[in-house]
Amino acid sequence: MISPINILDKLIKQRDNAISSEDLLASFKQILNEVDVQRNSTLSTLNSANVDVINHFNVDVINSNNIFHISQIKKICADYRLRFLDSVYFKEPYPEEAITKIYEIELEHNTKLANFKIVAPFEAFKLKKADDPLLFAPMGNGYYYLIHKWGTDLHPLRKLKYWSFKNIDNLLVAITLLSVLFTWLTYPFFFKQNPSFGYLLMLCMFYFKGIAGMFFIFFGGTGKNFSEYAWQSQYDKIH
């Protein structure tokens, strides 16, 4: 009678014919140790003070979709109130996918990457006291290579939320619009009859000074800066 075939036994026999289980286990442990060493080396680079190093990429295998200029990064950081800082200041844990991606790119380009930069909200960084991410590696001439993106996407209204904090011009426009809105909503409480343009302008200026004063008391009192000037700052306040 023909016995049924145990495919697992056949697989084990095939493996043992090529290499003993002890040698296979030893080889596997060696691979794991090499992976751990490589991972620890990459983490050490990410968590160390970056030096002024320009990474060298193989132009024959480079992905042009991952190349960004510093001016483009600055625009995004200013619009969404993000920071672009050395990876040493990043306080969140790095996902395994990011470590693996660094290793893959180093093998593909036959290089050792360093001087990593990260784009993320300022809350994700360990900022120096003056009183959420995209991982980049510099390429030179103001260009940066995107290594990995992780985490959740930004809220779709984040740009609108921080629009008035982008620069002084946006702030003045926002205060003016608020002043006009408050004037339109409240002028019947101040005037029994339809007021002239002069009275409305005077009321609008009253609101403008009041809103501007409160903003600079609360926002200025915290030492915060506009996004266009803080996007590369290592400090959480004006320094």
JOJOQUI-V668393 format. One record per residue. N is the residue number from 1. PHI is phi in degrees with one decimal (* if undefined). Layout:
BEGIN
N/PHI
N/PHI
END
This chain:
BEGIN
1/*
2/-80.8
3/-80.5
4/-66.5
5/-93.5
6/-91.1
7/-63.9
8/-67.0
9/-61.8
10/-62.4
11/-65.4
12/-63.2
13/-62.6
14/-64.3
15/-66.1
16/-67.5
17/-69.0
18/-88.6
19/-158.8
20/-70.0
21/-62.4
22/-67.6
23/-66.0
24/-63.8
25/-64.6
26/-64.1
27/-64.5
28/-64.7
29/-63.4
30/-63.9
31/-63.1
32/-61.9
33/-63.4
34/-64.8
35/-64.6
36/-64.0
37/-62.7
38/-64.4
39/-63.1
40/-64.4
41/-65.9
42/-65.9
43/-62.6
44/-62.4
45/-66.3
46/-64.7
47/-97.0
48/-103.1
49/-61.8
50/-73.7
51/-104.1
52/-79.5
53/-115.4
54/-102.3
55/-78.9
56/-108.0
57/-111.3
58/-82.8
59/-64.6
60/-75.3
61/-119.7
62/-71.5
63/-93.6
64/-65.1
65/-68.5
66/-97.8
67/-98.4
68/-135.0
69/-90.4
70/-60.6
71/-66.6
72/-71.4
73/-64.0
74/-60.2
75/-61.9
76/-66.3
77/-63.4
78/-69.6
79/-68.6
80/-109.3
81/51.7
82/-113.9
83/-116.5
84/-124.0
85/-131.1
86/-60.5
87/-63.2
88/-63.0
89/-88.2
90/-76.4
91/-101.1
92/-83.2
93/-69.6
94/-84.8
95/-71.3
96/-60.3
97/-62.1
98/-68.5
99/-62.3
100/-63.3
101/-64.2
102/-60.2
103/-61.8
104/-63.1
105/-67.5
106/-63.0
107/-68.0
108/-64.9
109/-101.9
110/52.6
111/-148.1
112/-118.9
113/-81.2
114/-156.9
115/60.5
116/-69.5
117/-124.4
118/-135.0
119/-101.8
120/-164.7
121/-58.9
122/-61.5
123/-64.9
124/-83.9
125/-110.1
126/-88.1
127/-82.6
128/-71.4
129/-88.4
130/-83.5
131/-113.5
132/*
133/*
134/-124.0
135/-100.8
136/-122.6
137/-129.2
138/-68.4
139/-112.7
140/102.2
141/58.8
142/81.4
143/-104.2
144/-132.7
145/-104.9
146/-73.7
147/-88.5
148/-161.0
149/-122.7
150/-146.2
151/81.5
152/-87.4
153/-72.2
154/-69.9
155/-63.2
156/-61.8
157/-98.6
158/-62.1
159/-61.8
160/-67.9
161/-59.3
162/-104.8
163/-58.9
164/-70.4
165/-95.2
166/-67.5
167/-159.4
168/-66.8
169/-64.3
170/-62.1
171/-63.0
172/-63.5
173/-64.9
174/-64.0
175/-65.4
176/-63.3
177/-64.1
178/-64.8
179/-64.0
180/-64.5
181/-63.3
182/-63.8
183/-63.3
184/-66.6
185/-79.6
186/-112.8
187/-59.9
188/-63.5
189/-75.5
190/-102.8
191/-128.6
192/-74.7
193/-109.9
194/-60.5
195/-78.2
196/-77.3
197/-61.6
198/-62.3
199/-67.0
200/-63.8
201/-64.8
202/-64.7
203/-65.9
204/-63.2
205/-66.0
206/-61.9
207/-65.3
208/-58.7
209/-65.6
210/-66.4
211/-66.2
212/-62.4
213/-63.7
214/-65.1
215/-62.8
216/-70.7
217/-70.2
218/-82.0
219/-72.7
220/-67.0
221/-66.3
222/-81.2
223/81.5
224/-71.7
225/-121.6
226/-69.9
227/-59.4
228/-64.7
229/-106.1
230/-102.8
231/-66.1
232/-118.7
233/-81.3
234/-86.9
235/-111.9
236/-85.5
237/-136.7
238/-62.5
239/-135.6
END
